[in-house]
């Protein structure tokens, strides 16, 4: 039986155990992660946490609605057992009627058909082979850019999240990331690093100034490319190519998957594909209730 629990009634130990051991585990679904990024969240639970479906929600003008919080690409249903289409539909039907609008980005392990879903595209790179095998699948132009990045003799090192946020505000204002979402990102980075569920890799000039960097999240099965920024100089010096290639070398043969987190934008998707990224589909579900 599927039942609805408010956040303060959730058995966090059982809930997180379900997320950790799920066949389709995603770091976004952990309780600590949702506590940071979601305004509110409750959960649907099958029996004794055999499967769970977190429900991040907001309220506006007395209307409650389910939404995808910033910094969460894929949520949906999670379980250590095979998730059937029927189970997914049962979870959707179990969403309380008080939520008048529903927007959920289901994870790639939730495969189902429904009139209210739209197909979305992600790119992933399995790291279960040697570096040489992965490198062979880099596109020729990406190999050249990686080599160019290394020729610049820049230092790859750990940097702090505030440095990346400052670059983001200066060079990526067109993304319209608000201060509240940047604050959530800062909290996420702090907590993920503290729990050893994340790391920040950056590149700096000889004078110590940061040219760019990436916040990676790391869980049992995935390394998630969550937030990446570069300065104009960093872009010219192929900072991002160097960081990703360095990450692949470091994590190769880990049996983990590098999750690029997108993209539906052709230029960004092309960048991920140039590393040999493979297409992975997930589904956006939208419903309005009268």
C-alpha positions in Angstrom: 0.0 0.0 0.0 1.2 3.5 -0.9 0.8 6.1 1.9 1.6 9.8 2.1 3.9 11.1 4.8 4.7 14.7 5.7 8.4 15.5 6.1 8.3 15.5 9.9 6.8 12.0 9.9 9.4 10.5 7.6 11.7 7.8 9.0 14.9 9.3 7.6 17.0 6.3 8.2 14.7 4.0 6.3 14.1 6.6 3.6 17.8 7.2 2.9 18.5 3.5 3.1 15.9 3.1 0.3 17.5 5.8 -1.8 21.0 4.5 -1.2 20.2 0.9 -2.3 17.8 1.8 -5.1 18.6 0.4 -8.5 18.1 3.9 -9.8 19.6 5.8 -6.9 20.2 9.6 -7.4 21.9 11.9 -5.0 19.1 14.5 -5.4 16.6 12.3 -3.6 18.5 12.0 -0.2 16.8 13.6 2.7 19.7 16.0 3.4 19.8 17.1 -0.2 16.0 17.8 -0.4 16.2 19.6 3.0 18.6 22.1 1.4 17.1 22.6 -2.1 13.3 22.2 -1.5 11.0 24.8 0.1 9.1 21.9 1.5 9.0 18.2 0.7 6.9 15.2 1.7 7.0 11.6 0.4 4.9 8.7 -0.8 6.0 5.4 0.6 5.2 1.9 -0.5 4.7 -0.4 2.5 7.7 -0.2 4.8 9.9 1.9 2.5 10.1 -0.7 -0.2 9.8 2.2 -2.7 9.6 5.9 -2.2 8.7 9.0 -4.2 9.7 12.4 -2.8 7.3 15.3 -3.4 9.0 18.8 -3.2 6.3 21.4 -3.0 5.6 25.1 -2.7 2.6 27.2 -1.9 1.4 30.4 -3.7 -1.8 32.2 -3.0 -3.0 29.3 -0.9 -2.4 26.9 -3.8 0.0 24.0 -3.2 2.0 22.6 -6.1 4.8 20.1 -6.7 7.8 21.4 -8.5 11.4 20.5 -9.4 13.7 22.4 -7.1 16.9 24.0 -8.4 19.9 21.7 -8.6 17.7 18.5 -9.0 17.5 17.0 -12.4 15.8 13.7 -11.7 13.5 12.5 -8.9 10.5 10.2 -9.2 10.2 6.7 -7.8 13.1 4.9 -6.2 13.4 1.2 -5.1 15.9 -1.6 -4.8 13.4 -3.7 -6.7 12.5 -3.5 -10.4 10.1 -0.5 -10.9 7.2 -1.4 -13.2 5.1 1.0 -15.2 2.1 0.1 -13.1 3.9 1.0 -9.9 4.9 4.4 -11.3 1.3 5.1 -12.3 0.1 4.0 -8.9 2.5 6.5 -7.2 1.2 9.3 -9.5 -2.4 8.4 -8.6 -1.5 8.5 -4.9 -0.4 12.1 -5.0 -2.8 14.0 -2.7 -5.5 16.1 -4.3 -4.4 19.1 -2.4 -1.6 19.6 -4.9 -3.3 21.4 -7.8 -0.3 21.5 -10.1 2.3 18.7 -10.5 5.7 19.0 -12.2 8.0 16.1 -11.7 11.2 15.2 -13.6 11.2 11.4 -13.2 14.6 9.6 -13.2 15.8 7.5 -16.2 14.9 4.3 -14.3 11.2 5.3 -14.4 10.1 4.2 -17.8 6.4 4.6 -18.5 3.9 6.0 -20.9 1.4 8.7 -20.1 -0.3 11.5 -21.9 1.2 14.1 -19.6 4.9 13.3 -20.1 7.5 14.8 -22.3 10.8 13.1 -23.2 14.0 14.8 -21.9 17.6 14.1 -22.8 20.6 13.6 -20.5 24.1 12.4 -21.4 26.2 9.9 -19.3 29.6 8.3 -19.6 30.2 4.9 -17.9 33.6 4.8 -16.3 33.9 1.0 -16.2 36.7 0.8 -18.8 40.3 1.9 -19.1 41.1 5.5 -19.8 42.6 4.6 -23.2 39.3 3.0 -24.2 37.3 6.0 -23.1 39.7 8.5 -24.7 39.4 6.6 -28.1 35.8 7.7 -28.1 36.6 11.4 -27.6 35.8 13.3 -30.8 38.9 14.5 -32.7 38.2 18.2 -31.9 37.8 17.4 -28.1 41.1 15.5 -28.1 42.7 18.6 -29.5 41.1 20.9 -26.9 42.2 18.6 -24.1 45.7 18.7 -25.3 45.5 22.5 -25.7 44.3 22.8 -22.1 47.3 20.8 -20.8 49.8 22.8 -22.8 48.8 25.8 -20.8 50.4 24.3 -17.7 47.7 25.5 -15.4 47.2 24.1 -11.9 44.3 21.8 -11.4 43.3 21.9 -7.7 40.5 22.1 -5.2 38.8 25.5 -5.0 36.0 26.9 -2.9 32.4 27.2 -4.1 32.3 31.0 -3.5 34.9 31.5 -6.2 32.7 29.6 -8.7 29.6 31.5 -7.6 31.3 34.8 -8.2 32.4 33.7 -11.7 28.8 32.5 -12.3 27.3 35.9 -11.3 29.7 37.8 -13.5 29.9 35.6 -16.6 26.5 33.7 -16.6 24.0 36.4 -15.6 21.9 35.3 -18.7 21.1 32.0 -16.8 19.0 34.1 -14.3 20.1 32.1 -11.3 18.8 34.0 -8.3 20.6 34.7 -5.1 18.4 32.2 -3.2 19.4 29.4 -5.6 23.1 30.4 -5.3 22.8 30.2 -1.5 21.3 26.7 -1.8 24.2 25.7 -4.1 26.7 27.0 -1.5 24.9 25.0 1.3 24.9 21.9 -1.0 28.6 22.2 -1.7 29.4 22.7 2.0 27.3 19.7 3.1 28.4 17.4 0.2 32.1 18.1 0.8 31.6 17.5 4.6 29.9 14.2 3.9 32.4 13.3 1.2 29.6 13.2 -1.4 31.2 15.9 -3.5 34.3 17.8 -4.6 35.2 21.0 -6.4 37.9 21.0 -9.1 39.2 24.2 -10.4 42.0 25.7 -12.4 43.9 28.8 -11.4 46.5 31.1 -12.9 50.0 31.6 -11.5 48.7 34.7 -9.6 46.1 32.5 -7.8 43.0 33.8 -9.7 40.5 31.2 -10.6 39.8 30.6 -14.3 36.9 28.2 -13.7 35.8 25.1 -12.0 33.2 22.3 -11.5 31.2 21.2 -8.5 30.9 17.4 -8.8 28.6 15.3 -6.6 29.5 11.7 -5.9 27.3 8.9 -4.7 27.4 5.1 -4.8 27.0 4.8 -8.6 27.1 8.3 -10.1 29.4 11.3 -10.3 27.2 14.3 -11.2 28.4 17.3 -13.1 26.3 19.7 -11.1 27.7 23.2 -11.6 30.4 24.5 -14.0 31.7 28.0 -14.8 34.7 29.5 -16.5 35.9 33.0 -17.2 36.4 34.2 -20.8 40.1 33.4 -20.4 39.3 30.0 -19.0 37.1 29.3 -21.9 39.9 30.2 -24.3 42.3 28.0 -22.4 40.0 25.0 -22.4 39.6 24.8 -18.6 36.5 22.7 -18.7 37.9 20.1 -21.1 41.0 19.8 -18.8 38.9 19.3 -15.7 36.6 16.7 -17.2 39.5 14.8 -18.7 41.3 14.9 -15.3 38.1 13.7 -13.6 37.8 10.8 -16.0 41.5 9.8 -15.5 41.0 9.9 -11.7 37.7 8.0 -11.6 38.3 5.5 -14.4 37.6 1.8 -13.6 35.4 2.9 -10.7 32.3 1.4 -12.2 30.6 4.7 -11.7 28.8 6.7 -14.3 29.7 10.3 -15.1 26.3 12.1 -15.3 26.6 15.3 -17.4 23.1 16.5 -16.3 21.8 17.4 -19.7 21.2 18.8 -22.1 18.3 19.8 -24.3 20.4 22.7 -25.7 22.2 21.5 -28.8 25.5 23.3 -28.2 25.8 21.9 -24.6 24.7 18.4 -25.7 27.3 18.5 -28.4 30.0 19.3 -25.8 29.0 16.2 -23.7 28.8 14.0 -26.8 32.3 15.0 -27.7 33.6 13.1 -24.7 31.8 10.0 -25.8 28.7 10.8 -23.7 25.8 8.5 -24.3 22.2 9.6 -24.5 19.9 8.8 -21.6 16.2 9.6 -21.6 14.1 10.7 -18.7 10.6 12.1 -18.5 9.0 15.4 -17.5 5.5 14.9 -16.1 3.1 17.8 -15.9 -0.5 17.8 -14.7 -3.0 20.5 -13.6 -5.8 19.6 -11.4 -9.1 21.5 -11.1 
